[in-house]
Amino acid sequence: MTHDSRPVWRSYLTHLECTACGLRHDADQLQTVCTACGKVLFARYDLNSVRQAVMPREFASRRWDMWRYWELLPVRDAANVISLGEGLTPLVRVRKEATRKLGFERGQLELKDEGLNPTASFKARGLSAAISRARELGARSIALPSAGNAGSAAAAYAAAGGLEAHLAMPRDVPELNRVEAEVYAADVTLVDGLISDAGRLIREQAPRNGWFDVSTLREPYRQEGKKTMGIELAEQGGWGEACLPDIIVYPTGGGTGIVGMRKAFDELEALTWIGRARPKMIVVQAEGCAPIVRAFQQGARIAEPWQNAQTIAAGLRVPAAIGDYLILDAVRATGGTAVAVSDEAIREAQLEMGRLAGVYAAPEAAATWAAVGALRRSGFLAGDERVVLFCTGMGLKYPPPIP
């Protein structure tokens, strides 16, 4: 008789917890934000049981996508996972000549190339997790506002899972994002204004029409998908005390990635899979829309909405973020900082990344390259650190940086 030695799928999700007031919520019902205070909910896991069930070295022999970390993800039945192959993106090491130009000849510069995800952006991770869990809990249609990449990712995962997708996008969204969403048969409404205006429309229409709202940090599971970026950094670094980079540079609109990675590192430390050391988290925004940067500089924990937001980086044109306090907490707790860069610097960085690193980065991703140079010149970065820039999307989906 032969025995099946394949690992058994099990999520160790226990409950949801409000990040502000601590109120516990049922994880096996569709939830949005805290029912008491309206703040962000986090998924919580039985980490003691996870530690007994799996060792980190075992992940290497599992499926080649982010769902290999299923013990720390929220889907209870593997049959409910909607996957297009998201995650496990490479860390691309930048050659010495390029790092020297940025002042890091004594350090190491790497790009986490999230443009290689399905739908060509990091949004695939969060929407795979959120829509999979929503379907598992009975949702049949989803809705969200989007500045571009989240909408096309949501549409793709909804289509793959047999759900309806309803999107509201600013009228000036990059055309390829709108076209892509419509190819996936999403219902797309174009809105005069910004993503905040699109969000108001979704919050009005979703309850009326029975759509489940999967907006950024307005449901508990997009950050669970995004946290796999942090778990991957630990695995790619070999686990243990020194597996993480010194610096993470991250383009920030709604901030789910920063929030998710900090959560991942806390969980991994509790599991004793990594040590106490944390990368300094650096938030990058555009000068034309920098509410988190302004709040950081003012010493505030809540970011006031940014008026008249304008930037070529559509994903950074987010005038208000529901998770502002979580983003700012992560930056301050790790000794990081927040910096804004100009659209001109972003365009120049796109061309420089192409010429020196062979990567055609989205404007949001190029903002991290521009920020690193500025932080090196200011002295915040010494030039001997191991730095990971998150290249959150592929530039081919945007208007080109050259005439």
N, C-alpha and C positions, 0 to 999 in steps of 0.2 A: 504494500500500500504506500502511495506517495502522499506527502503532506504539502499543502500550499504554504510556502514560506513568505509569500508577499505580505508586506505590512498592511494591517487593517486600518481603514480610514476611520478616524474619530476626531471630532473637534472637541476641545475641552472648554468651550464657551460655557460660562455659568450664568452671567447676568449682565445688565447694562448699568452704568453708574454715571451720574451727572458729574461733570468736571468742575462745576461751580459749587453746588450745594450738597453733593454726595448722595442724593436720593437714588435708591435702587429701583430699576425697572426690569420688567420681564423681557428676557432676550428672545423668547419664542412667540412674540407678537410683533406685528409691524409697529415700529416706533420712529419718531422723527427727532424732536428735541425734548429736553426735560419738561415733564408735565407741570413741574412746580415753578421753575424759573426761566424756562425757555433757552437754556444754554446747551452746550454740546454734550452728547452722551458718548461714553467710551465703552467698548466691549471688554469684559473682564473674563479671565480664564483661570482654571484650576492649575496653577503653575507647578504646584507640588506633584500633582499627578502627571503632568507633562514631563517633568524631570525624570520620573520613574519609567515613563513609557518609551522615551526615545533619547538617543544620544545624537549630538549634532553631526557626527561623522556619517550617520545613516542617511542624511538627506541626499548625499552625492549619488546614491544608487536609485533614487526615485525619479519620478516623471520630470521632464525638462521644462518646467514652467513654475510660476510662483506658488502654485498649489501644492508643491512638494512639502511646504511647511504647514500642512493641513491641521496639525494639532493646535496651532496658534491662529487659525483662521475660522470664520464663523459658520461655515456651511456644514451641517450635520451629516448630510447624505451626499456622497460623491456624485450620485446621479443628478443632483441639482446644480452642479458646477457648470457654468457657462464659460468655456475657455476657448480662446483663439490663439493660445500659445504665448500669453503675456508673461513678462518677467524674464529673469536670468539674463539680463543685458550685460554686455561686456564693460570692463574697465579698460579704457584705451589709454595707454601711456603716451604722453606727448614727448616728442624727441627733444634732446638737450638744446638744440639750436633755438627751438621755440620757447622752451622754458627760460632760456637765458634772456630772451627779448622781454619777458615779463619780470625778470629779476629773480628767477628761482633756480639759478645754476647750481646752488647748493641743496636744492630741495627736489621734490618730485611732484609733477602735475599729471593728473589723470582725469579723463572724461568718462562719466557714467552715461553711456550713450542710450538714452531712453527713446530716441527716435527710431530704434529698431523694434519697438513694440508694435503689435497690431494697431492699425490706424495711425502709426508713425508718431506716437507721443506717449508720455508717462500716464496719461489719463486712462489708458487701457487697464491698468492695474486696479485703480479705485472702482471703475465702473464694472469690471468683471466681478469683484467682490460684492458690490452693492446690489447689482441686478441679480446675481446668483442667489443671494440671501433673500432679496425681495420676492423672487419667484418661489423659493422654498417656503416662504411664509404666506403665499397665496396671492401676491400681486400679479395682475395680468396686464397692466399698463403702467409705464413710468413717465415722469416728466421732469424737466430741469431747464434752467436758463443756462446759456453758454456763450462765451466769447469766441468759441471756435472748436478747439480740440475735444473738450469734454462732450460737446454735443455729438460730434461724429463718432466718438467712442461709445457713447450711450446708445446711439442708434444701431451701431454694429452689434453690440452685445444683446440688445433687445431683439434684433432680428435673429441672431443666432439662437436665442432662447425662446422664440415664439411669442414675444411680448410686443405690445404697441409702444411706440416712443413718441412723445410730444415735446417739442423743443421750442423755446423762445430765444431768439438771437438778435443782437443789435443789427440794424440794417446794413452797417458797414463792416460786418464780419468778413474775414477773408473768404473769398468766393469758393475756394476749393473745400473749405469746411462745410459750407452750406450744401454744395453739390454732393459731397460725400454722404452727408446725412440723408439727403433725399434719395440717393442711390440705395441706401439701406431701408428705404420706405418710411422714414420718419415723417411725422407731421410737423413742419417747420413754420413758425410764425416769426416774421421779421418785425422788430420793434424800433421805433425812433428813440434813440437814447443809448444808454449804456447797459451793461449786464445787470446793474441794480434795477433798472426799469424792467428788464426782461424777468428778473426775479419776482418783482411785484405782480406781474401778470401771471406767472406760474402759481404763486401763492394764492391768487384769487381763483384761478380756474381749476387747479388740481383737486381741491376738496369737492367742488361743484360737480366735477366729471368723474370722480372716482379714480384719479390718477395718483400713483404713489410718487411723492416728491423725493428725488435723489440729489437735490442740490448740495453743493459743497458744505460739509459739516452740519447739514440739516437732517441727516440720518446717520446711523452709527457705523456704517461699514465701508464707506469709501476710504476712510483713513486706515482701515484694516488692510485693504489692498495696497495702499501706498506704503504702509509700514514694511512691506516686503523689500522695499529698496534698502532699508536699514539692515534687515536680516541678511540680505545678499552681500552687503558690504562686509558683514562679519564673516560670512562663509568664504567670500573671495579673499579675505585677509587671513584665513586659516583658523578662525575662532581664537579664543584665549585672551590673555591680558592685553596684547598689543595688536589686535587684528584690525582696529578701526583707524581711519586717517586722522591726522591732526586737525584738519579743517574741512568742513563741508560748505560749499558755496551754492546757494539755492535761489532760483528766481521765484519770487513770491507774489501771488495774487491772492487767492483764497487761503493759501498756506497749508493745505492738507498734507503735503509731503513733509514739511518741517515737523508738523504735529505728529504725523504717523511715525516718522523715524525716531523722534524722541521717545515715543511710546514703545517702539520696538527695542530700543537700547535698554530701557528700564526693565522690560520683560526678560530680555536676554541676560541682564545682570542678575535678576532674581533667580533665573535658572542656573546661574554660575557658568554660563557658556561664554561670557565675556567678563572683563574686569570692570573696575569703577571708572576708568578714564573715558571721557567723552570727547568727541570732536567739537571744536568751536563751531557753532552754527552761524553762518553769515547769510542774512536775508538781503536779496538784491531786488530793488524796484526801479521803475522808470521815474525820471525827474518830473514827468507830467502826471504821475499818479503814484504817490509815495506815502500813503497814510501810515504804514507800519514804521517806516523810517522816521517820519516826523514824531510819532508817538515815542519811539525809542529815544530819540534825541531829547524829548521833553521829559523823559522819565515817567511817562504815563503807562498804564497797563491796558487802557482802552484807547483805540485809535478812532479819532473823529473822522467822519466821512470826508473824502477828498472832493472838492468842488471842481467842476469843469475838467474832468480827467481826460487826458489826451496822450497817446503814445502809439508808436508803430507796433509795439509788442502787445498784441491783442489780449494775450493771457495775463498781462500785468495791469490791464486797464480795469481794475477792480477797486472801486472807490471805498468800499466798506467790506470788512470780513467778519463774519460771526465768531470766528475763532481767533480774533485778534489777541486776546489775553493769553491764549495757549501758545501762539507764535512768539509773542514778546517774552513770555516765561521761558521758552526754550532757548531763545537767544541769550537772555541774561544768565540763565542757570549754567550755560556752557562757556561763558566768557566771550561770546561772539559779538557781532555788531550788525548794524543795518546800514546799507548804503544805496544811494540812488545814482543812476547813470543817465546820460542824455541819449536821445534817439540817434544823434550823430555818432556817439561813441558805440552804440549798439550796431549800427551799420558797419562802422570800421571794424568792429570785432567780428562780425560775420565774415567779412572778407579775410581778415587775418587768420581766423580759425580754418577757413578753407585753404588758404595758402600754406599755413604752417602745420596744420594738424590733419588735413584731408577730411574735414567734417563740415558739411553744409548745415549749419545750426539754425534753428528757428530764432527769431529776434529775442525771445525770452531767454533762451539758452545762451545766446551770444552776450547777453547782459552780464552773465557771470564772468566771462572772459574779461570784459571791460572793467568789471568791479575788482577783479584780482589785481590787475595792473594798477588801478587807483589805490588800492589798499597797500600794495607794496611800496608805492611812491610815498604814501603818507606815513609809512613806518608801522602800521598796525600789523602787517605781516613781515616777518624777518627775512624770508626768502630761503629758509632751510627746512620748511615744513613739508609734510606730505599732504597735498591738497587735492580734493576731489570736487570737480565742477559737475553739476548735474545738467547735462545736455538734454533738456526735457522734451524736445521735439525736433522734427526734421524741417529744414528750411524750405523744402520744395513746395510746401503747402501755403506759402506766404508770397506776397509780392517780392520780387528780387531786390537785393540791396544795390544793384548796379542798374544804370539806365538801359 
